[in-house]
Amino acid sequence: MANDLIVKDNRLIEAKYSLNKTQIKFIAYMASRIDKDDIDFFTYEIKLNKMLEILEIERKNWKWLGRQLKELQTKLIAIQNDNKGMEYVALISYFNIDTEGNTVKYRFDKAMKPFLLQLQKNFTKLSLEKILNFDSSYTIRLYEIIEQRAALLKKYKNEKLINFEIELDELKEMLVGEYNTKTDKIEIKKSYSLYGSFKQKVLDVAHAELKAKGDYYFEYEPVKTSRKITSIIFKIMTNKEKIKTDFKKKKKKNLLNGKEKQIALEQIRRIIERSKNIRDPLKYEQALFTKYLKGDLNYDKDLQQIKDSMDREELTNIIKQYKDIIEAEEQDKKIEDRKARVEKFKANLKNDKVEK
């Protein structure tokens, strides 16, 4: 079974390559199989049906998956190697699809070891569940970049890290660049050469999906030099509305599936056991369960103590999450106030020059 956690060296997050949604999710799943104590890559195996389900591919299209993996095997990604130049590495070195045995086998290329194994510093933790939930490969790549920056923001508590700037050409190479072995260059497809196309097909798509599904999303602003857009300023945003919505979903899920439900069912069983002359036990049980969902069910002392302990723990977690939200809101307000003061200072300075 795969873990939800993926750990990547930051150089891999900032690497220059272009994969489609299926390929990038396949690599994410592969990375989730790595254990923190692994010192080498294994040849992993998964049921073909399971792999197709994860990648949302119909069984009849298994050959299409094979073509995607074959193409993935030939791709090289460009990684900045500590200012010493670019390093070009392959992602996977082997795969095999066996329809009779219903298996898929695969292995990372050994050149990927420094970027996925035994990482001690300069890495970012990512969620496989979130990656699999995204519909665009560009959302996944920008999710990784935003998570990397958000982790630095949490670590250093530096408001300046909320905003970061990336040169437009650099960003294009990271998200839609293809390394050409013949020219020894990273090339951008013509369909992304114009900023308007890149904005519409990449930035706006990722922005909308992260805002709908991510714990963090980004706002962005193009920077012009001599009428030409040369870079993009990103601002990390905490997705407060999503966090609040997730709280409600989690609570509802606990009511229907969690330990809280088990305690309620035990209480309902006790009440029915103590009750006499019930005309319709099933209807009575349904009425008691409805009371539970409304929060009106009375518990025996021992069960109430367990429930109170669980509620306190959940409340503590919620309070912590809301504190994080409030801190983020205060940070945003400080930044806006600071911008307003700077603009006011500039305006006053301009007025002083005019008067002189």
Stockholm file with secondary structure:
# STOCKHOLM 1.0

chainA/1-356         MANDLIVKDNRLIEAKYSLNKTQIKFIAYMASRIDKDDIDFFTYEIKLNKMLEILEIERKNWKWLGRQLKELQTKLIAIQNDNKGMEYVALISYFNIDTEGNTVKYRFDKAMKPFLLQLQKNFTKLSLEKILNFDSSYTIRLYEIIEQRAALLKKYKNEKLINFEIELDELKEMLVGEYNTKTDKIEIKKSYSLYGSFKQKVLDVAHAELKAKGDYYFEYEPVKTSRKITSIIFKIMTNKEKIKTDFKKKKKKNLLNGKEKQIALEQIRRIIERSKNIRDPLKYEQALFTKYLKGDLNYDKDLQQIKDSMDREELTNIIKQYKDIIEAEEQDKKIEDRKARVEKFKANLKNDKVEK
#=GR chainA/1-356 SS CCCSEEEEEHHHHTCBCCCCHHHHHHHHHHHHTCCTTCSSCCCEEEEHHHHHHHTTCCGGGHHHHHHHHHHHHHCEEEEECTTSCEEEEESEEEEEEETTTTEEEEEECGGGHHHHSSCCSSEEEEEHHHHHHCSCHHHHHHHHHHHHHHHHHHHHCCGGGGEEEEEHHHHHHHHHEEEETTTTEEEECGGGTSHHHHIIIIIHHHHHHHHHHCSEEEEEEEEEETTEEEEEEEEEEECHHHHHHHHHHHHHHHHHHSHHHHHHHHHHHHHHHHCCCCSCHHHHHHHHHHHHHHTCCCCCHHHHHHHHHHHHHHHHHHHHHHHHHHHHHHHHHHHHHHHHHHHHHHHHHHHHHHHC
#=GC SS_cons         CCCSEEEEEHHHHTCBCCCCHHHHHHHHHHHHTCCTTCSSCCCEEEEHHHHHHHTTCCGGGHHHHHHHHHHHHHCEEEEECTTSCEEEEESEEEEEEETTTTEEEEEECGGGHHHHSSCCSSEEEEEHHHHHHCSCHHHHHHHHHHHHHHHHHHHHCCGGGGEEEEEHHHHHHHHHEEEETTTTEEEECGGGTSHHHHIIIIIHHHHHHHHHHCSEEEEEEEEEETTEEEEEEEEEEECHHHHHHHHHHHHHHHHHHSHHHHHHHHHHHHHHHHCCCCSCHHHHHHHHHHHHHHTCCCCCHHHHHHHHHHHHHHHHHHHHHHHHHHHHHHHHHHHHHHHHHHHHHHHHHHHHHHHC
//
